[in-house]
Amino acid sequence: MLPVPKLKFSEPRHNLPGRKGVATAEDRFTIAFARAYSEKAVSLHTGSLKTEMALAREIPVPGFGIADLLAVSWNPDASGASTLDEFVDGSGFTSRAFEVKLDDWKSGLSQATRYHFFAHQSILVLPPATCERALVFFDTFTKVRIGLWSFDAATGRITAFH
């Protein structure tokens, strides 16, 4: 019988051979984006009354992938709910799944497409130079209903193209 090893980390990709829990450049980019997004979400989603937000990284959804970042926003009036069902029914929450890539935007688009199965909105976040290459295919993003955002980690600027 083949032994099944116990894994050290809850994040699946940290359990791959050669990964000793060390943050990659993409991990650092994702964390920088999460910080900037948490500060600017209200201004990015103008007109929304959902001003409360929770963020979580690397959320696995069996069969649909692992979102790099998941944001759940809700109306603060619903915060008095005493059960999860009351919260879901009364808050009108919105979930946004973010896929973050440094270079391979095509792979990111493929992954983000699967996130529509569990999130209200799915958004691919890229550095400016990579985003410029992806913008050539803007029509594809609109047809498959995937958001395309650029994030400049040096300035903290987030630009939503779709």
Secondary structure, DSSP 8 states (H G I E B T S, - for coil): -------S-SSGGGGSTT--S---HHHHHHHHHHHHHHHHHHHHTTT----EEEEEEEEEETTTEEEEEEEEEE-GGGGG-SSHHHHHHHH--EEEEEEE-SS-HHHHHHHHHHGGGT-SEEEEEE-HHHHHHHHTTHHHHHHTT-EEEEEETTTTEEEE--
